[in-house]
Amino acid sequence: MKKIFTVLGLATLAMMNAQSFTATYDFEGTPPTTTGAVAGAGSSNLVAGNFTTTGYTQTTTGNRFAHSGAPTATTPDLTKYLQVTVTPNAGVSLSVSSITFRSQRSGTGPRSYIVRSNADSYAANLPASINPANAELEVTGTNVLHFVNDCSTCSGQNGNTLTPANISNITTPVTFRVYFFEAEATGGTFSIDDVIITGTATSGALGTSENFTTKLNFVKNTFVKSDEITFGADVKDVKVYNMFGQVVKSASVKQNEAVNVAELAKGNYIVTGTVNNEPISQKILKD
């Protein structure tokens, strides 16, 4: 009976450490700022990265993240997207419950757009809905967000809502990509605004002395001054992520071996790996 109460106590402790967060991107200014503001009890447990653009051309429009160059095809070009990464701190697991944002297009801008994540290597569209309901927006096909009406001067539309159920208790960086397509002309413009990412950040989720010991023996030098990350255990599938959620180094190491990262720029990184069949992560700072 005593053991049962101990297990229940640990489970309760883990639940108590789950704290909500909200990361908001309002894109104020000209050019708009792309950094997010994180609020809530769990805000200190994660880093909300900057929004970036790949493949599209950012316009000079202020107070929203506006672009041109979306494909006219009825399917997305997976080399063109808007991207943002949310990174949990070491020892923290991240769950994302919803993403909402405002969308806008010019008269010849793209009619369709989808959101995917690295949780499944950007394979599937995140579950989408229009909430609150908006007659100008709809969901078509398999979670494709779509502008219902054509327009010569379109205003921003609220209601874009994603509920990524597969992003639960993730200890590595989580990246979201927004793909716009089905433009009426490649010069047509489109934008997102008022992006809000909500979820929970759970610290202390390791919960046992065995896991705590594993954590201590993972990366021995979290402040990297010698261009080498030294590991205190046999680690499989080592990956080093930058703050954009990109894998910049991969390896497998034995206990007390090191991985050379001389080619990486100074800054913060997340190191992940598997020790004794247990996934683990650690934030490091490369000097």
N, C-alpha and C positions, 0 to 999 in steps of 0.2 A: 504493500500500500504506500509506503514511504517513497518508493521509486516512482510510482504513478504520480504522486503529488509533485515530485521533482520535475518530471517531464512536463506536467501541466504548467508548472511555474515558469519553465523555460519558454514554452509556447506563448504564455501570457506576456512575458518580457519582450519577446520578439514582436508581438502585436502592439505593445505599448510604444515601441520604437518606430512604428510606421507613421510618418508625418507627411501631411499634404503639402503640395507646392503648386505654384502657378507661374509659368514663364510667359511673359507678355512682350510682344514685338509691335510697337505702334508706328515705327518708321517715320518719326517726326523729323522735319528739317529738309533742306535742299542742299546737297543730296541727302536722302533720308539715312538716318542712323540704322544700322542693321543689327545692333546689339539688343539682347533681351534683358528685361528686368524681372528678377525672380523674387517672388514673395511667398509667404506662408511659413509654417513651422519647419518644413523640410528644406527651405531654401539654401541653407548652409551645407547641405549634403550633395549638391550637384553643381555643375557648371553648364550654363546655357550658352552655346557658341553663337557666332555670328551667322546670319543668313548669307549665302553665297550664290553665285550664278555660274552655270556651266552651259555653254552652247547658245544661250540667248544674249541679246544685247540690251544692257540696262539703259534706260532713257534718262533724261535730265529732270523728269517729273519729280516734284517734292511731295513729302508727306504720305508716300506709299511706295512699295517696292515694285516699280514699273519696268516693263521690258517690251521688246519686239523680237521678231525672228522665230515665232512658233511655226511648226510645220503645218502645211495645208492638208496633209493626209488625214484620214479618219482614224488612224492609229498613232500612238505617241512615238516620237523619236527618243529612245532611251538614253541618247547621248546629250539630251537637252533637258535641263531641270533647274529648279530652285532647290536649295538644300540647307538644312540646319541640323546640328548635332547637339544632343543633350548627354552629358557625361556624368555618371555617378561618381562620387568620391570613393576612395578605397574603403572597403568594408561596408559599402552601401549598395543595396539592390533597388532598382528603379522599376516602377510600374506606371504606365501612361494610360489614363482612362479616357481622355478626349483631346481632340485638337479642333479648334474652331477658327474661322478666318473670314474676312471680307474679300470678295473677288470683284474684278472690274475688267471690262474690255471696251475697246473702241469699236466703231461700226464695222471694221474689217478684221477685228481681232479674233482670237481663237474662241470657239464655242464650247469646247470640252476640256476637262482637266481631271487628273487622278492624283492620288497620293499613295506612295509606297514607302517601305522601310527596309533597313538592312537586317531586320529580324529574320526574314526569309530570303535574303539577298535580292531584294526588290523584285520578287517574282509575282506577287499578287497585290491588287488594289486594296487599300484599307477599307473596311466597312464604312459606307458613306450614307448620310441622310441630310435632309434639309430641316434644320431645327433651330429656331422656330420656322414654321412654314413660310415660304416666299414664292409667290406666283411666277417670279422671274427665273427661278432655279428649279432644277429637277435632277433626279438620279436615274440614269439609263443603263442598260446592259448590266454588267457586273461592277457595280460601285463606281460608275463614271459620272462625275458631276458635269452638269450641262446648263448653258444659258438657254432658256426657252425661247425668248423673243429676239428678233433682230432689232437694231436701233442705230440711229445716226449719232446720238450723243448718249452713251450709256453711263449710268451712275453706279457706284459701288453697291454690291448686294451682300446682305448678311444671310446667315443660315447654313453656310458650309460647315458640316460637322463630321468628324471622323472618330470612330471608336475602336482603336487598335487592341482588340482583346488578346492578341498573341504577344504583346509587350508587357510581360509580367515578371517581376523579380529578376530583372536583367542587371548584371554586374559590369557590363562593358558598354562603351558608348553606343547610343541609339541615334541613328540618322534617319531623317525623313526627307523625301524628295517629292516635289510637286512638278508634274509634267503637264504642260499646256499643249494642245494640238487642235486640229480641225479649224485652222485660221481661214478667213475668207481672203486674206492677202498676207504675205510674209511681213509686210510693213505695218500690219495692224498691231496695236499695243494691248497689253494686258497687265494686270497687277494684282498683288495680294496686300492686305492691310489688316491691322488689328489681330494678329495671330496670337492665340492663347493656347498653351499646352498645359494640361492639368494632370495630376497624378499623385503618387505617393513615393517617398524615399524612405527606405527602411534601413536604419543603422543597427549595428549589433546583431545582425541576422545570423552570424556564425553560431552563437549560442552555446558551444561546448568548448571545454578546454582543449580537446583534440584539434578542433578547427582553429582555435586561437593559436596553438603551437604551429600549425601548418602555415598560418598567416605570417607569423614571425620569421619562419624559415624560408619564405618565398624569395623576395628580393632583399638582399642584405644591405644594399646601399641605395636608398630611395633618393638621396641627393648625389647625382652622378657627376663627378668632377674629372674622372680619368678616361672618359669615353667608353667605359665598359660597365654593363649591368651585371652584377655578381649574384648568383642564386645559391641559396642555402639548402636546396633539395633537388632531387631529380625532377625535372619539369618537362612534360610533353606539350607540344603544340603552343610554344611561346609566341605571342603576338604583341607587338608594340603599336598602339594606336595614337595618332595625333589628335588634337582637339577638334578636328573636323570629322572624326570617326573613321579616318582612313588608316589601313594597315600599312605601316612604314618599315616593318621588320618582322621576320618570322624565323623561328629556330626551335630546336629541342636541346636541352642541356642536362648535364649530370650535376650532382651536388658539388658546390664550390667552383663550378665552371662559370665563365663570363660570356656575354654577348657584346660584341663591339658595335657601338652606335656612333662612331666618329662622324659619319656622314649626316647625322641628324642635327638640325638647328637647335640652339638653346631654347628651352621652354618646358612646358608641362606635357607629359605623356601618360597614357594608361597602359600598364603591362598586364596581360592575362596569360593564363596557362592552366595545366591540369597536373595536380600533385596527388598521387595515390587515388586516382580516378575522381578527384574532387576539383571542380572549377574554382579558380581563385583569381583575384585581380589586385593591383596595387598602383597607386598614382606615384609617379616619380617626377623629379625636376632635373633636367640636364643643364649643367652649367657650361 
